[in-house]
Amino acid sequence: MIGKLNHVAIAVPDLDAAVRRYRDTLGAEVGPPQDEPDHGVTVVFVDLPNTRVELLHPLGENSPIAAFLEKNPSGGMHHLCYEVEDIAASRDSLVADGARVLGDGEPRIGAHGNPVIFLHPKDFDGTLVELEQVRA
């Protein structure tokens, strides 16, 4: 069902400092910040040869990333994102196997303009999992 690892998301308390670390210290190609109001985050993608790192920063007080950073003030890994070919079929198969989809269960458009869903971390060894439908 899952394809390649699309990205590893890291919640960061200081987006500018994180961008400088990845760009200047590690020499990575870093994209521009993009606000994702539907998800309550500002994201920056760090492109690597084999995947991406998504830097997440709260966008507003009600951001789920703000709550994450309250518990983890230094930041940390937030979720893993895997690619799938058909998000609805993947969701239905996972739900039939007992997995819980967060929110209302319906895919939302993610930062890459593709449908995404999030799976409950308690069902995946303590790791929040995002599935993103990739375009063929």
N, C-alpha and C positions, 0 to 999 in steps of 0.2 A: 504493500500500500504506500509506504513513504518512499520518497526519492531521496535526493541528496540533501545535505544540510544546507539550508539557505543562509541562515545567520545565527549568531550567538548574540543575544541582547544583554547589554550591561547598563544598569541604572547608575547614573553619575550625579553627584551633588553639584558639580561645577562643569558645565558643558564646555566652556571655553578652555579650561585647563585640560580636560580630557582630549579635546581636539588637538591642542598643542602637543600633548604627550604622544598621541598616535602619529601626527603629521611630522613634528619636528624631532622628537626623540627616537621614534621607531621608523620613521621614513615612509610611512604608509600614505596611500592616496586617500584623502578624506573629502567627502562630498560636503555640500552646503547644508546648513540646518533647514529642516522643514517642519513646520507646525502641523500636527495632526489633531485638530480639535475634537474629532469624533472619538479619539482614543485618549485625549488628555495628555498628550506628550509632544515634545519637540524631539525629533530624531536626527541623527547624523550617521551616515553609513561610511564605514571604513572598508575599502575594497582590498581584498587579499587575493592571491592567485587561486585559492581553492574554495573560498567562501567570503562572507562579510561579517563584520562586527557592527552591531547597531548600538549606538550610544543613545540612551534614553534619558530625558530630563523632563521633570514635571512641567506641564502647561496648565497653570491654574491650580488653585488650592484643592480642588476635588480630584486631582489626578491620582490614579492608582499608583503611579510612581512616587508621588509625594508620601503616600502611606508606606510604601516599601522603604523609602529613604529614612523615614522616622524610625523604623526598626533596624535599619542598616545605614547609619549616617555616613559611612565611608563609601557607600555604594556596593555594587556586587552584581554577579550574574543574575539576571532576571528570568530569562527564558531561552529555550532553543526553538528554532523554527525549521521545520522540515517541509519539503515540497511534496505536493500530491497532484495527481492529474485531474481528479474530480472531487471537489470539496464536499459536495452533497453526498455522494456515494461513500466517501471516506467517513464523514460524520455519521451517516446511518449505520454503517458497519460497526463503528466504534461504540455507538450507543447500544446497538444490539448485543455487543459484548460486555456492556455494563459500564463503559466509560462515561464520564460526565463532561458535557460541553458547557463552558461558562457563558453567562449572559442568557439571552433568550434562545440560544442554540442556532440562530440564523447567522450565516456568514456576513461579515462586514467588510468593507473595502479597507485594505491595509495601506501601508506607506508606499508600496510598489504599485498601487492601483489594482491589485488583485484581491479576490475574496480570501478572507482568513477566518479561522476560528481558533479559540483557545481551549485547551483541555485541562481539567482539574489536576493540580499537582499531586494530590493524594492518590490519583489513579496511575501516576507515572513516576513512582519512586521519589517523590518529593520535588519533581521538576515540572515547572509550568511549561507546557508544550503548545506551540503555535503551529498550525498547519496552514500553508499558503498554496492556493491553486495556481499552478504555473501555466503560462500560455504555451500552447503547442507550437 
